[in-house]
Amino acid sequence: MSKDVNSKYIEMLNEMLSAENASIDRIQSRLNTPLQEIKDKLQHHLQETQNQQDRLRQLIAKLGGDPTDAKADLPKLMPPTTMMMKKALKDTFKSVTDDKTDNPLPA
């Protein structure tokens, strides 16, 4: 493998590793759930992510690279703002009450 191809491959593997590094933090932050079933699934997912992290580190080292400790900037799931929630509720209520011919709600 040429040096340029090798270094590009290491760079791409390190990008993947940085995503796994960030994922570890994200999963760990969610482990304090009171729901045991979800906690068990998160524990399993955390273990799989750590295994993937180890595999990537080994590949990078085998290719002569240095595994990164960097963490990718993962997208954040943001709940809708209060204004958006109010509008959604208002629109839903309006759609249910505007149908004057056949009200889906029981009297």
C-alpha positions in Angstrom: 0.0 0.0 0.0 1.4 3.4 -1.0 2.2 5.9 1.8 -0.5 8.3 0.6 -3.2 5.6 0.5 -2.0 4.3 3.9 -2.2 7.7 5.5 -5.6 8.4 4.0 -6.9 5.1 5.3 -5.5 5.9 8.8 -7.2 9.3 8.6 -10.6 7.7 7.7 -10.3 5.1 10.4 -9.5 7.9 12.9 -12.6 9.8 11.8 -14.6 6.6 12.6 -12.8 6.2 15.9 -13.7 9.8 16.8 -17.4 9.1 16.3 -17.1 6.0 18.5 -15.3 8.0 21.1 -18.2 10.5 21.2 -20.7 7.7 21.1 -19.3 6.3 24.3 -19.9 9.6 26.1 -23.4 9.9 24.7 -24.4 6.3 25.8 -22.9 6.7 29.2 -24.8 9.9 29.8 -28.1 8.0 29.2 -27.3 5.0 31.5 -28.9 6.7 34.5 -32.4 5.8 33.3 -34.8 4.2 35.9 -36.1 1.8 33.2 -34.1 -1.5 33.6 -34.9 -2.8 30.2 -33.5 0.3 28.5 -30.6 0.4 30.9 -29.7 -3.2 29.9 -29.9 -2.4 26.1 -27.7 0.7 26.6 -25.2 -1.4 28.5 -25.1 -3.9 25.6 -24.8 -1.1 23.1 -22.0 0.5 25.2 -20.1 -2.8 25.2 -20.5 -3.2 21.4 -19.2 0.4 20.9 -16.2 -0.2 23.1 -15.4 -3.4 21.1 -15.6 -1.4 17.9 -13.4 1.3 19.4 -10.8 -1.4 20.3 -10.9 -2.9 16.8 -10.4 0.5 15.2 -7.5 1.3 17.5 -5.8 -2.0 16.6 -6.3 -1.4 12.9 -4.9 2.1 13.1 -1.8 0.9 15.1 -1.3 -2.0 12.8 -1.1 0.4 9.9 1.5 2.5 11.8 -0.9 5.3 12.8 -1.7 6.9 16.1 -5.3 6.2 17.3 -7.1 9.5 18.1 -8.6 10.5 21.4 -10.7 13.2 19.6 -14.5 13.1 19.8 -16.7 13.8 16.8 -19.4 16.5 17.1 -22.4 14.3 17.0 -25.8 15.8 16.2 -28.0 16.6 19.2 -31.6 15.5 19.4 -33.4 18.5 20.6 -37.0 18.4 21.8 -39.4 20.8 20.2 -39.6 24.2 21.9 -42.6 25.2 23.9 -43.9 27.4 21.1 -43.8 24.5 18.6 -45.5 22.2 21.1 -48.3 24.8 21.7 -48.8 25.2 18.0 -48.9 21.4 17.4 -51.5 21.0 20.2 -53.5 23.9 18.9 -53.5 22.5 15.3 -54.4 19.1 16.6 -57.3 20.4 18.7 -58.5 22.6 15.8 -58.5 19.6 13.3 -60.5 17.5 15.8 -63.1 20.3 16.6 -63.4 21.9 13.1 -65.1 18.8 11.5 -68.7 19.8 12.3 -70.3 16.9 10.4 -68.7 14.0 12.2 -67.0 14.5 15.5 -64.5 11.6 16.2 -64.7 12.2 19.9 -67.6 10.6 21.9 -70.1 13.0 23.4 
